[in-house]
Amino acid sequence: MSMWTRFRWKMITIAARHSPPCCSIAHQISDGRQKPLTFKERFVIRTHLMICDWCTSYSRQIALMSEAGRHAVRAVESGATTPQHLSDS
């Protein structure tokens, strides 16, 4: 194993030991869609995302759903489509 690879893994294990749990990161990711995050919160999230594939996937899914929602709202506002309503039943 090269020196760079050992250093990289050492940094990953240090970050993993000091990173908050995924449930906390998921809440922060969701909150970040509604309010601006502080520098420290953004740093903690990005550090966690470097080592956690599940939270990275969750973050991408949240961004995709948010973009899809904005796209749907723009389509309705521009008249390109009509709003869909649920039936009473």
Residue frames as qw, qx, qy, qz and C-alpha x, y, z in Angstrom:
[[0.000, 0.890, 0.456, 0.000, 0.00, 0.00, 0.00],
 [0.414, 0.513, -0.030, 0.751, 1.37, 3.38, -0.95],
 [0.247, -0.175, -0.457, 0.836, 2.02, 6.12, 1.56],
 [0.277, -0.084, -0.156, -0.944, -0.75, 8.26, 0.04],
 [0.612, -0.281, -0.629, -0.388, -3.29, 5.42, 0.36],
 [0.523, -0.294, -0.666, 0.444, -2.40, 4.81, 4.01],
 [0.070, -0.091, -0.227, 0.967, -2.66, 8.54, 4.74],
 [0.414, -0.177, -0.387, -0.805, -6.03, 8.73, 2.98],
 [0.639, -0.340, -0.678, -0.126, -7.44, 5.81, 4.97],
 [0.390, -0.217, -0.547, 0.708, -6.10, 7.27, 8.19],
 [0.132, 0.000, 0.025, -0.991, -7.92, 10.54, 7.47],
 [0.548, -0.243, -0.548, -0.583, -11.12, 8.67, 6.62],
 [0.595, -0.333, -0.706, 0.195, -11.05, 6.72, 9.88],
 [0.208, -0.167, -0.382, 0.885, -10.41, 9.89, 11.89],
 [0.311, -0.082, -0.201, -0.925, -13.28, 11.66, 10.13],
 [0.600, -0.279, -0.671, -0.336, -15.59, 8.66, 10.68],
 [0.475, -0.274, -0.680, 0.486, -14.79, 8.54, 14.40],
 [0.102, -0.286, -0.295, 0.906, -15.58, 12.24, 14.89],
 [0.231, -0.168, -0.494, -0.821, -18.51, 12.50, 12.49],
 [0.528, -0.002, 0.438, -0.728, -22.07, 12.75, 13.83],
 [0.455, 0.162, 0.875, -0.005, -24.42, 9.82, 13.14],
 [0.099, 0.213, 0.692, 0.683, -26.24, 9.55, 9.84],
 [0.095, -0.729, -0.678, -0.021, -29.65, 10.40, 11.37],
 [0.224, -0.747, -0.132, 0.612, -28.26, 13.76, 12.52],
 [0.199, -0.248, 0.509, 0.800, -26.72, 14.45, 9.11],
 [0.067, 0.447, 0.794, 0.406, -29.99, 13.53, 7.36],
 [0.121, -0.831, -0.482, 0.248, -31.85, 16.10, 9.50],
 [0.230, -0.637, 0.150, 0.720, -29.24, 18.74, 8.73],
 [0.197, 0.043, 0.692, 0.693, -29.44, 18.00, 5.00],
 [0.016, -0.656, -0.725, -0.208, -33.22, 18.37, 5.10],
 [0.212, -0.824, -0.277, 0.446, -33.02, 21.54, 7.19],
 [0.318, -0.379, 0.358, 0.792, -30.50, 22.97, 4.73],
 [0.163, 0.397, 0.705, 0.565, -33.17, 22.89, 2.03],
 [0.170, -0.820, -0.528, -0.139, -35.32, 25.29, 4.08],
 [0.272, -0.957, 0.042, 0.087, -32.85, 27.59, 5.83],
 [0.466, 0.722, -0.450, 0.242, -29.26, 28.69, 5.32],
 [0.895, -0.322, -0.206, 0.230, -26.75, 26.57, 7.21],
 [0.292, -0.897, 0.297, 0.149, -23.81, 27.93, 9.15],
 [0.397, 0.674, -0.621, -0.045, -20.27, 27.36, 7.93],
 [0.265, -0.357, 0.857, -0.262, -19.72, 24.76, 10.65],
 [0.749, 0.215, 0.505, -0.372, -22.89, 22.84, 9.69],
 [0.715, 0.638, -0.190, -0.213, -21.92, 22.83, 6.01],
 [0.164, 0.633, -0.752, 0.085, -18.40, 21.68, 6.89],
 [0.482, -0.176, 0.798, -0.318, -19.70, 18.82, 9.07],
 [0.804, 0.400, 0.292, -0.330, -22.14, 17.70, 6.38],
 [0.602, 0.697, -0.370, -0.123, -19.54, 17.78, 3.60],
 [0.059, -0.532, 0.828, -0.163, -17.02, 15.94, 5.72],
 [0.635, 0.020, 0.697, -0.333, -19.60, 13.26, 6.49],
 [0.774, 0.545, 0.080, -0.312, -20.61, 12.99, 2.84],
 [0.314, 0.683, -0.652, -0.099, -16.99, 12.23, 1.90],
 [0.054, -0.295, 0.937, -0.178, -17.11, 9.04, 3.96],
 [0.441, 0.232, 0.763, -0.412, -20.78, 7.97, 3.82],
 [0.014, -0.071, -0.753, -0.654, -22.31, 6.68, 0.60],
 [0.071, -0.581, -0.811, 0.023, -25.80, 6.39, 2.11],
 [0.073, -0.750, -0.287, 0.592, -25.98, 10.02, 3.17],
 [0.076, -0.329, 0.478, 0.811, -24.53, 11.09, -0.18],
 [0.032, -0.298, -0.855, -0.424, -27.30, 9.16, -1.92],
 [0.102, -0.704, -0.642, 0.287, -29.90, 10.69, 0.41],
 [0.104, -0.610, 0.020, 0.786, -28.59, 14.19, -0.30],
 [0.005, -0.103, 0.663, 0.742, -28.82, 13.60, -4.06],
 [0.073, -0.474, -0.859, -0.177, -32.36, 12.21, -3.74],
 [0.097, -0.724, -0.437, 0.524, -33.49, 15.22, -1.70],
 [0.046, -0.473, 0.286, 0.832, -32.00, 17.59, -4.30],
 [0.016, -0.110, -0.819, -0.563, -33.68, 15.65, -7.13],
 [0.081, -0.622, -0.776, 0.061, -37.10, 15.73, -5.43],
 [0.099, -0.686, -0.200, 0.692, -36.73, 19.43, -4.70],
 [0.013, -0.298, 0.508, 0.808, -35.86, 20.17, -8.33],
 [0.044, -0.317, -0.877, -0.357, -38.77, 18.03, -9.56],
 [0.080, -0.702, -0.616, 0.348, -41.14, 19.95, -7.28],
 [0.046, -0.606, 0.078, 0.790, -39.87, 23.31, -8.56],
 [0.009, -0.071, 0.729, 0.681, -40.19, 22.09, -12.14],
 [0.044, -0.506, -0.855, -0.103, -43.79, 20.97, -11.55],
 [0.061, -0.737, -0.383, 0.553, -44.71, 24.31, -9.97],
 [0.032, -0.454, 0.353, 0.817, -43.17, 26.23, -12.89],
 [0.005, 0.154, 0.850, 0.504, -45.09, 24.04, -15.38],
 [0.055, -0.667, -0.733, 0.122, -48.41, 24.74, -13.64],
 [0.097, -0.713, -0.146, 0.679, -47.68, 28.46, -13.31],
 [0.024, -0.343, 0.514, 0.786, -46.78, 28.78, -16.98],
 [0.706, 0.329, 0.128, -0.614, -49.94, 26.94, -18.03],
 [0.304, 0.400, -0.816, -0.286, -48.03, 24.07, -19.63],
 [0.366, -0.182, -0.913, -0.004, -50.03, 21.62, -17.51],
 [0.508, -0.585, -0.154, -0.613, -53.06, 21.73, -15.28],
 [0.215, -0.424, 0.723, -0.502, -52.86, 21.08, -11.56],
 [0.547, -0.119, -0.811, -0.168, -53.81, 17.54, -10.55],
 [0.481, -0.395, 0.356, -0.697, -56.25, 17.01, -7.69],
 [0.011, 0.036, -0.986, 0.160, -56.95, 13.94, -5.65],
 [0.448, -0.400, -0.609, -0.518, -60.43, 12.44, -5.76],
 [0.497, -0.535, 0.227, -0.645, -62.63, 12.78, -2.69],
 [0.968, -0.210, -0.065, -0.123, -62.49, 9.04, -2.13]]
